[in-house]
Amino acid sequence: MRKILIIFSIIFLHSCNGYQPIFKTQEANFFIVKITNITQDEISNQIRNSLKPYTKKNNNQPLILELESKKNEKILSKDKKGNPVVFELKIETDVKIIFKDKSQKELKFSKKFNYNNQSNKFELKQYKDNIEKNLTNEIFESLIFKLRSI
């Protein structure tokens, strides 16, 4: 019984050696020459900062990116007194990709999240900022997947 357990554990551990990070920049088939932030907002700046590792020059396809982001907050429901109960935070990002041959491609990303109101406004602000960062990271990940497939 013990020998069977050892054999299974060796086989299991041997099969786990192919792990590689998804966002490994060395295997990207592109590099970003220039990132233009059209709206100059916090969301576009966060995406731009996340894309910095992909700006290292290599022999792959050079790209120029233009980022434009919008953040919309709206109230989905109110209580009997008219106080907001449920909010929706929606982040939309438009990315224009300009290739070496001057052809262009536009990508649109949209993520939204619903959350409840809180009595402590400081905690609500922190929670909203955390949601915004998470949605922006999801947009960044989607952008990288799209850029890798080009």
Secondary structure as UniProt FT lines:
FT   HELIX           2..15
FT   TURN            16..18
FT   TURN            22..23
FT   HELIX           25..27
FT   STRAND          30..37
FT   HELIX           42..50
FT   HELIX           52..55
FT   STRAND          61..78
FT   TURN            80..81
FT   STRAND          84..98
FT   TURN            100..101
FT   STRAND          104..116
FT   HELIX           121..149
//
